[in-house]
Amino acid sequence: MGTALGMAACERGQTVRFFTVTGLVVRLTEAHKAGTLERAFMELQRTDLIILDEWGVRL
């Protein structure tokens, strides 16, 4: 469903970013350690739609 929503937004010319929840947390953590967290947030703010996948925990 997330992919379909993302594709529809792209067809309308919107900027879409797709992340797994874990991937986004890792990316932001690394940006914080590198001192570039503000830049990472600014990139996300320029995005029209952020799709987060894999919210659940796999056992």
N, C-alpha and C positions, 0 to 999 in steps of 0.2 A: 504494500500500500504506500509506503514511504517513497519508493521508487516512482510509482505512478504520479504521486503528488509532485515530486521533484521534476519529472519530465513535463508535466503540464505547466509548471511555473516557468521552466526553461523555454517552452514554446511561446510563452507570453513575454519573453525577454527579461525575466527576473534572474537575479544571481542566486544560485543555490549551492549550498555546501552540505555534504553528507559525511557524517562521522559515526563511528560507534561511540557509545558513551565512554568506554575505556580509552579509546583512542583520543578523544577530546580531552579527557582528564590528563592523560600522559602528555599531550601536546602543551596544555596550559602549565603543567608542572615543570616541564622542560623550559618553557619560556620564562617562567618565574625564576628558575635557577640561573638562566642566562641573562636576566635583567631586561628581558624584552616582553614582559607580560602586557604592558600597556599597548605595545604595537600589535600583539596577538588579539587583544580585545578590539582594537580599532579595525582590524581586518574583519573580525566577526560582525562588527556593527555595520560594515559596508555591505553585508550580505542580506538579501531580501528574505531568504528562507534557509533555516538551518534544520536539517533532518537528523535526528538522533536515533540510532538503532541499537538493538541488543541491550535493552534495559535490564533484562532478567539475569539472574545468576545461574550459571550452568553447573550442575553437580556431576 
